[in-house]
Amino acid sequence: MAVVYTLLVLFLAVFVAGFILLVMGAINFDFSNSEIPPGVKQPVKLRIIHIILISTAVVGKILENIGICSQVSFVRYMQGRKTLGADPKLIIKDACFEKVPVRIYQPKVASASQRRGVMFFHGGGWIFGSLETHEKLCRSIAGESESVVVSVGYRLAPEHKYPAAYEDCLNATIHFMKNMEHYGVDPANVIVCGDSAGGNLAAAVSQTLAGRSDLPKLRAQILIYPGLQALDFNLPSYHQNRGVPLLFRERAAFYMLQYLNGNASNLEEVLEGSHIPIDIKLNYRKWVSPDNIPEKFKVRGYKPHVVLDCTTEVYETVKRFCEPNLCPLLAEDAIVQQLPETFILTCEYDVLRDDGLLYKKRLEDNGVRVTWYHLEDGFHGVINSFNSDWLSFSSGKRGLDNIV
């Protein structure tokens, strides 16, 4: 019996040691492919958050390999396990709008007039994120701006491919706009808002509703470091920030492909730009081009990318990247001209920075009023860290204050 016990202890010790070595090896590998630019304030905090994310992903992969659960399920579980108690300023309740789960935040203090309504779509690369991951952010927006906020728990990839997330956000928004009187919301003051993938969804929903005559016009759209196109992953910001946490260039393309197809089998072609035919790329060059990025954003270094053609087989798998509901930057001028006043937040150290800059130019060229706020020391995901106890960033708080 003692021998069995000793062997069991040895086995567990070896397993734990191997487990730790695997995690540390993955962290070291990720470190060698990452960098935190000097302009990022509190770099140690960002590195700690990065380590936590890598460790969670590695543990999830190990659990997947031994058949306990999928990596995606584990990461989602770890991200959403924190629950907050009651809020002294807000009435919070869960509901379903057209079978889509939502969480509604309403200020407790009575209002003499109708409130504004905010439809919020969370980020997470269309794969991660939930009502829980953005709970603090939604509470803050509702409380600080005295608005009714509706957070949408849309379906996630890869289980639910495009256009599932877009359709859920659109249907939930239409339901809310048809039932605003139940929440004391002013029909002329409804806003769509989202961060990252949620910013993509907010932009797509806003474009779809722009042509609807049976609903009130949206008052505004708030796009927080949105991803808006998948034609060019070689824009200046993609090269300058390719290894900056919390979103690497490769992961941005990976998430887009997971949302589109439920897999990333054409990742290499997408990264090198050989996934869209040259004639189609040239057709969209008036909107998606480094030439439309102000020169001051290229000073950290940028070499123009050679335009590559693609095979018919590859294009067939990704041709829906040319649909505005997936890539809102590609919408026609006739749609863009109808869009509401827009707030765009970008971060200097973010691969998605140039998507925001390009959309800002498109909107302004089409007569849409734009308020642009740029975080010179910001990185992707910084807004969600505005109130993360000792891992909070001053730039995240500044960004949120401007959103509010």
Buried (B, 14 or more C-beta within 10 A) or exposed (E): EEEEEEEEEEEEEEEEEEEEEBBEEBBEEBBEEBBBBEEBEBBEBBBEBBBEBBBBBBBBBBBBEEEEEBBBEBBBEBBBEEEEEEBEBBEBEEEEBBEBBBBBBBBEEEEEEBBBBBBBBBBBBBBBBBBBBBBBBBBBBBBEBBBBBBBBBBBBBBEBBBBBBBBBBBBBBBBBBBEBEEBBBBBEBBBBBBBBBBBBBBBBBBBBBBEEEEEBBBBBBBBBBBBBBBBBBBBBBBBBBBBBBBBBBBBBBBBBBBBBBBBBEBBEBBBBBBBBBEEBBEBBBEBBBBEBBEEEBBEBEBEEBEBBEBEEEBBEBBBBBBBBBBBBBBBEEEBBBBBBBBBBBBBBBBBBBBBBBBBBBBBEBBEBEBEBBBBEBBBBBBBBBBBEEEBBBEBBBBBBEEBB
